[in-house]
Amino acid sequence: MSNEKAIHTEVGSYISTLLRDHFGKGPTSVFVTVKPPFISIHLRGFLAPTEKILLKQQEHRRVLETRDLLMNQLAADIKLDLWKIGKLEVDEVYADWNLDDHTGMILAIMANKSPAKDFEWESDIEVEGIRSEVNEASRKAQKTPESTELYWLNNRTLLIERSGIFVEIEKELIRGGFIEELKLVKRPLERRLLLQTRFEALLKQPIAEVFLDWNFITDKGYIVVLLDPAK
Protein backbone atom coordinates (compact mmCIF):
# COMPACT_ATOMS: atom_id res chain seq x y z
CA MET A 1 0.00 0.00 0.00
CA SER A 2 1.38 3.41 -0.93
CA ASN A 3 1.96 6.03 1.74
CA GLU A 4 -0.85 8.18 0.27
CA LYS A 5 -3.35 5.31 0.40
CA ALA A 6 -2.19 4.45 3.92
CA ILE A 7 -2.91 8.01 5.10
CA HIS A 8 -6.36 7.93 3.49
CA THR A 9 -7.12 4.65 5.25
CA GLU A 10 -5.78 5.84 8.61
CA VAL A 11 -7.69 9.12 8.45
CA GLY A 12 -10.90 7.29 7.55
CA SER A 13 -10.46 4.78 10.37
CA TYR A 14 -9.65 7.55 12.85
CA ILE A 15 -12.73 9.62 11.95
CA SER A 16 -14.97 6.54 12.16
CA THR A 17 -13.69 5.75 15.65
CA LEU A 18 -13.89 9.38 16.79
CA LEU A 19 -17.52 9.72 15.73
CA ARG A 20 -18.48 6.34 17.19
CA ASP A 21 -16.93 7.29 20.53
CA HIS A 22 -18.74 10.63 20.72
CA PHE A 23 -22.01 9.99 18.89
CA GLY A 24 -22.58 6.37 19.85
CA LYS A 25 -22.42 5.19 16.23
CA GLY A 26 -19.90 5.65 13.47
CA PRO A 27 -20.55 6.00 9.72
CA THR A 28 -20.95 2.89 7.56
CA SER A 29 -18.40 4.27 5.08
CA VAL A 30 -15.87 7.09 4.87
CA PHE A 31 -14.39 8.53 1.67
CA VAL A 32 -11.22 10.56 2.28
CA THR A 33 -9.55 12.92 -0.20
CA VAL A 34 -6.22 14.50 0.72
CA LYS A 35 -5.21 17.21 -1.72
CA PRO A 36 -3.13 19.81 0.13
CA PRO A 37 -4.12 22.11 1.62
CA PHE A 38 -7.51 20.36 1.81
CA ILE A 39 -8.72 17.15 3.40
CA SER A 40 -12.32 16.26 2.60
CA ILE A 41 -14.00 13.44 4.51
CA HIS A 42 -17.37 12.28 3.17
CA LEU A 43 -19.45 10.19 5.58
CA ARG A 44 -22.27 7.82 4.68
CA GLY A 45 -24.69 5.94 6.90
CA PHE A 46 -24.12 8.29 9.83
CA LEU A 47 -27.06 8.64 12.21
CA ALA A 48 -27.01 7.80 15.92
CA PRO A 49 -29.95 5.89 17.50
CA THR A 50 -30.96 8.90 19.63
CA GLU A 51 -30.80 11.15 16.56
CA LYS A 52 -33.07 8.78 14.66
CA ILE A 53 -35.68 9.19 17.41
CA LEU A 54 -35.34 12.98 17.35
CA LEU A 55 -35.75 13.09 13.56
CA LYS A 56 -38.95 11.06 13.81
CA GLN A 57 -40.18 13.80 16.16
CA GLN A 58 -39.20 16.47 13.57
CA GLU A 59 -36.37 17.73 15.79
CA HIS A 60 -33.94 18.36 12.93
CA ARG A 61 -32.77 21.62 14.45
CA ARG A 62 -31.86 20.00 17.76
CA VAL A 63 -29.80 17.31 16.01
CA LEU A 64 -27.92 19.91 13.96
CA GLU A 65 -27.26 22.12 16.98
CA THR A 66 -25.91 19.16 18.96
CA ARG A 67 -23.66 18.07 16.12
CA ASP A 68 -22.30 21.59 15.68
CA LEU A 69 -21.52 21.84 19.39
CA LEU A 70 -19.76 18.48 19.40
CA MET A 71 -17.73 19.24 16.28
CA ASN A 72 -16.63 22.56 17.77
CA GLN A 73 -15.32 20.63 20.77
CA LEU A 74 -13.70 17.92 18.64
CA ALA A 75 -11.89 20.30 16.26
CA ALA A 76 -8.82 20.56 18.51
CA ASP A 77 -8.59 16.75 18.78
CA ILE A 78 -8.92 16.36 15.01
CA LYS A 79 -6.10 18.84 14.39
CA LEU A 80 -3.79 17.09 16.84
CA ASP A 81 -4.57 13.55 15.67
CA LEU A 82 -4.24 14.33 11.96
CA TRP A 83 -0.77 15.64 12.73
CA LYS A 84 0.05 12.39 14.52
CA ILE A 85 -1.32 10.30 11.65
CA GLY A 86 0.47 11.91 8.72
CA LYS A 87 2.12 15.17 9.80
CA LEU A 88 -0.98 16.92 8.44
CA GLU A 89 -0.86 20.42 9.96
CA VAL A 90 -4.49 21.52 10.08
CA ASP A 91 -5.54 25.10 10.86
CA GLU A 92 -9.33 24.88 10.51
CA VAL A 93 -12.05 22.23 10.64
CA TYR A 94 -15.51 22.59 9.06
CA ALA A 95 -18.50 20.24 8.97
CA ASP A 96 -21.98 19.95 7.49
CA TRP A 97 -24.66 17.26 7.47
CA ASN A 98 -27.42 15.89 5.29
CA LEU A 99 -29.68 14.33 7.90
CA ASP A 100 -32.23 13.00 5.42
CA ASP A 101 -29.60 10.95 3.56
CA HIS A 102 -27.54 10.18 6.70
CA THR A 103 -24.42 11.72 5.14
CA GLY A 104 -21.94 14.37 6.20
CA MET A 105 -18.80 16.22 5.20
CA ILE A 106 -15.82 17.14 7.36
CA LEU A 107 -13.39 19.56 5.72
CA ALA A 108 -9.94 20.24 7.16
CA ILE A 109 -7.82 23.15 5.90
CA MET A 110 -4.06 22.74 6.24
CA ALA A 111 -1.65 25.50 7.18
CA ASN A 112 0.24 25.85 3.89
CA LYS A 113 -2.24 27.27 1.40
CA SER A 114 -1.81 26.41 -2.30
CA PRO A 115 -3.15 28.96 -4.81
CA ALA A 116 -6.20 27.89 -6.80
CA LYS A 117 -4.28 28.21 -10.08
CA ASP A 118 -2.11 25.25 -9.05
CA PHE A 119 -5.11 22.88 -9.16
CA GLU A 120 -5.68 21.07 -12.44
CA TRP A 121 -9.14 21.02 -14.01
CA GLU A 122 -10.84 18.80 -16.54
CA SER A 123 -10.17 20.48 -19.88
CA ASP A 124 -13.83 20.86 -20.87
CA ILE A 125 -15.07 22.50 -17.65
CA GLU A 126 -15.98 26.20 -17.83
CA VAL A 127 -14.27 27.43 -14.68
CA GLU A 128 -15.22 31.10 -15.06
CA GLY A 129 -18.82 30.12 -15.75
CA ILE A 130 -18.90 28.22 -12.47
CA ARG A 131 -17.41 31.19 -10.63
CA SER A 132 -20.09 33.47 -12.09
CA GLU A 133 -22.85 31.08 -10.98
CA VAL A 134 -21.42 30.94 -7.44
CA ASN A 135 -21.22 34.72 -7.26
CA GLU A 136 -24.78 35.13 -8.51
CA ALA A 137 -26.15 32.60 -5.99
CA SER A 138 -24.22 34.39 -3.24
CA ARG A 139 -25.59 37.75 -4.38
CA LYS A 140 -29.15 36.47 -4.10
CA ALA A 141 -28.51 35.14 -0.58
CA GLN A 142 -26.49 38.05 0.79
CA LYS A 143 -23.94 39.78 -1.48
CA THR A 144 -21.35 39.04 -4.15
CA PRO A 145 -18.20 37.68 -2.46
CA GLU A 146 -15.11 39.84 -2.45
CA SER A 147 -13.20 36.72 -3.53
CA THR A 148 -14.30 33.35 -4.95
CA GLU A 149 -11.71 30.60 -5.43
CA LEU A 150 -12.45 27.21 -7.02
CA TYR A 151 -10.52 24.00 -6.36
CA TRP A 152 -11.00 20.75 -8.30
CA LEU A 153 -10.09 18.05 -5.77
CA ASN A 154 -10.97 15.00 -7.87
CA ASN A 155 -13.49 13.84 -10.48
CA ARG A 156 -16.37 14.06 -7.99
CA THR A 157 -15.42 16.91 -5.65
CA LEU A 158 -15.47 20.67 -6.28
CA LEU A 159 -14.41 22.93 -3.41
CA ILE A 160 -15.41 26.60 -3.36
CA GLU A 161 -13.87 29.16 -1.02
CA ARG A 162 -15.61 32.52 -0.64
CA SER A 163 -14.29 35.49 1.31
CA GLY A 164 -16.01 38.76 2.22
CA ILE A 165 -19.55 37.39 2.10
CA PHE A 166 -21.45 38.71 5.14
CA VAL A 167 -23.71 41.76 5.00
CA GLU A 168 -24.03 44.18 7.91
CA ILE A 169 -27.06 42.53 9.52
CA GLU A 170 -25.20 39.19 9.53
CA LYS A 171 -22.13 40.82 11.06
CA GLU A 172 -24.31 42.33 13.77
CA LEU A 173 -25.86 38.91 14.52
CA ILE A 174 -22.36 37.43 14.73
CA ARG A 175 -21.26 40.14 17.16
CA GLY A 176 -24.41 39.44 19.18
CA GLY A 177 -23.54 35.76 19.54
CA PHE A 178 -26.22 34.39 17.20
CA ILE A 179 -23.80 32.32 15.12
CA GLU A 180 -25.64 29.01 15.47
CA GLU A 181 -28.98 30.57 14.55
CA LEU A 182 -27.41 32.26 11.53
CA LYS A 183 -25.80 29.01 10.40
CA LEU A 184 -29.04 27.04 10.64
CA VAL A 185 -30.89 29.65 8.54
CA LYS A 186 -28.16 30.16 5.93
CA ARG A 187 -27.51 26.52 5.09
CA PRO A 188 -30.86 25.57 3.51
CA LEU A 189 -31.14 28.96 1.78
CA GLU A 190 -27.70 28.84 0.18
CA ARG A 191 -27.98 25.15 -0.67
CA ARG A 192 -31.26 25.79 -2.47
CA LEU A 193 -29.83 28.71 -4.44
CA LEU A 194 -26.74 26.73 -5.44
CA LEU A 195 -28.89 23.86 -6.70
CA GLN A 196 -30.74 26.35 -8.90
CA THR A 197 -27.53 27.29 -10.75
CA ARG A 198 -26.21 25.88 -14.03
CA PHE A 199 -23.61 23.83 -12.16
CA GLU A 200 -24.63 20.49 -13.64
CA ALA A 201 -24.50 21.79 -17.20
CA LEU A 202 -21.13 23.48 -16.63
CA LEU A 203 -19.62 20.50 -14.80
CA LYS A 204 -21.25 18.02 -17.20
CA GLN A 205 -22.18 15.82 -14.23
CA PRO A 206 -25.20 15.65 -11.91
CA ILE A 207 -24.84 17.02 -8.38
CA ALA A 208 -25.17 14.43 -5.63
CA GLU A 209 -24.84 16.68 -2.56
CA VAL A 210 -23.88 20.19 -1.46
CA PHE A 211 -22.28 20.92 1.92
CA LEU A 212 -21.62 24.37 3.43
CA ASP A 213 -19.89 25.84 6.46
CA TRP A 214 -18.41 29.18 7.47
CA ASN A 215 -15.82 30.90 9.61
CA PHE A 216 -17.95 33.72 11.00
CA ILE A 217 -14.99 35.48 12.56
CA THR A 218 -12.86 35.79 9.42
CA ASP A 219 -15.85 36.30 7.04
CA LYS A 220 -15.10 33.22 4.97
CA GLY A 221 -17.07 30.20 3.84
CA TYR A 222 -16.55 26.86 2.11
CA ILE A 223 -18.84 24.91 -0.19
CA VAL A 224 -18.19 21.29 -1.15
CA VAL A 225 -20.09 20.11 -4.22
CA LEU A 226 -20.14 16.33 -4.61
CA LEU A 227 -20.86 15.06 -8.11
CA ASP A 228 -22.22 11.72 -9.25
CA PRO A 229 -20.08 10.56 -12.19
CA ALA A 230 -21.98 7.27 -12.39
CA LYS A 231 -25.17 8.94 -13.62
N, C-alpha and C positions, 0 to 999 in steps of 0.2 A: 504493500500500500504506500502510495506517495505521501510525502509530508503534508501536502495540501489536503489530500483526502482524509488523512489522519486527523487534521485540525477540524475539518468539517464534521467528522464523526464524533470527535471529543466534545465539540461545542454543542452539537445536537443532543448528545447523551447528558451533558451537564445541564442544559436548559430543561430537559425532560425531568431530571431528578429534582432540580430546583423548584419547578412548578408543582410537582407531585408532593414535595415536602411542605409547601406553603398553601396549596389549594386543595390538597387531599386527593387529587387525581392529575396525572400528567397527560400530555397530548398522545394520540395514537400514532402520529407521525410528525417529524420535524424535518424541514428542508432548509439547509443552511447555505448561504452564499457569502463568501468572503472575497470582496473586491475592494482593497484599500482605497479610500479610508472608510469603507462601509462594510458592515456585517448585517445582512438581512436574515431573519430567522422566521420562517413561515410555519405556523402550527396548525395542525388539523386534528379534529376529534378532541377538542379541549373544552370540557364543561364539567365542573364539579357536581356531585350529587345534590349539595345544598343549592347550588346555582340553578340546577334543573327545576327544583321545587319553586324557587323564586320566579323563574321565567314563566312557569305555569300560572303563577299569580299575577302576571303582567308587571313584575318588578324589575324591568330591564335597567332602569336608572340605578337602582340599588346595587345591582350586580356590577355595572360599569364603574360606579363610584368606589366600590370595594376593591375592584381590580386596579384602578388607578392609584389608590392609596397603597396597596401592597407593592405595586411596581415602583412607586416612588421610594419605598423603603428598601426594595431589593436592588435598586440601581447601583449602589455602592458595592454590594457583593458581586454583582455581575461584572463591574469594571475590574475588581481585584482578581476574580477567578478567570476571566478571559486573559488577563496578563499571565497568570500561572499556567494556563493551558498552552498558549502559543505566543507569548510575548506580545499580545495584542493590546496596545495602549489605547484604551477607550476613554473619551472625554464625556460623551453624552449617550443616554439611553432613552429611546422612545418606544411607545407601544400603542397598539390599537386592536380592537376586537370586532369580529362579526359574530354576534351571539346566535343569530338564527342559523348560521351554517357551522357553528362550533369551531371557528377558525380564529387565528390571530396573527399579528406581526410584531416582532420585536426588532427594532433597528438600533444598532450601535454605531456611533460615529467615532472613528479613531482620531488621534491627535494630529497626525501629519496629513494635511488636506491636499489632495490632488486636484488640479484644475479640471473643470469639465471637459476642456478641449482634449485632454489626454485619454478620454474614454472613446473607444471605437464604437461605431454605429453600423447597423445593417445599411448597405449602400442605397437601398430604395426607400428609406424612411425620411419623411420631410420634417427634419428637426425643428426648423423655424416655424413651421405650421403648428407643430405641437406646442411650442412655446407661446405662440399667439393664442391658442385655445386655452391654455392654462391661465394666461393673463386675463383673458376675457371672462372666464369662470370666476377668477378671483375678484375682478372688478364688480361683477354682479353681486358677489357675497359681501364685499367690503370695499376694497380698492385695488388698483393695479399694483402689483408688487414693485418695489424699487429694484429688485434683482430676481431673476428666475433662471436657475441652472438646471440642466437636464443631464442625467447620468444613466447610461444603458449598462445595467449590471450583467444581464445574460439574456437569452432569447425569450424569457418570460417575465422579466422584471425591469420596469422603468422607475427610476427614482427622481423625484422632483424636489428641489430645494428652493424655497421662496424666502426672501428677506424684505423687511419693511412692508408688512402686510396689515398691521392693525390700524384701525381708524381711532379717532379720539375717544369715542364712547367706550370702545373695547379697552383702550389704555386706562381709562378711568375705572372700569370694572376690575382690571388687573391690579391697579393700585389699591382698590377697595377690598381685595382678597377674594374676589368671585371667580377665581380661575377655573375651578371645577365646573361651576355652572356654565361658564362661557364655553368650555370645552365640549360639554354635553350638548349644547345648542349648535355649535359650529359644525360638529362632525357630520350629522345627517344633512345639513344644508349644503356644505361644500361637496360632500360625496354625491349628492343628487345633481348639483350643477356640473360636476366633472363628468358624470355619466351622460349628460346631455350634450357633451362636446363631440367633435368629429374624431376623437381619439382612435376609435376602431378602424375607421377608413384610413387615417394617416399611418397607423401602426400596422395595418393590414392583418390584424389579428383581433379576435374578440376579447373583451375585458372579462376576466374572471372575478376579480375583487379589487377594491380600492381601500387603502388604509391611510389615515391621517393622524398626525400629532404635531404639537407645537412646543417651542420654548418661548413662554410668554414674557420672560425677562429680557431676552435678547431680540424679540420681535422677529422670530424666524419659525418656519414650519417645514415639515417634510411630508411628501405624499409618495406612497409606494403603489404603483399600478401593476397588478399581476395579470398577465395575459394567459390565454388558453390556446397554445399552439396546436393542440390536438383537434380543435374544431375547424 
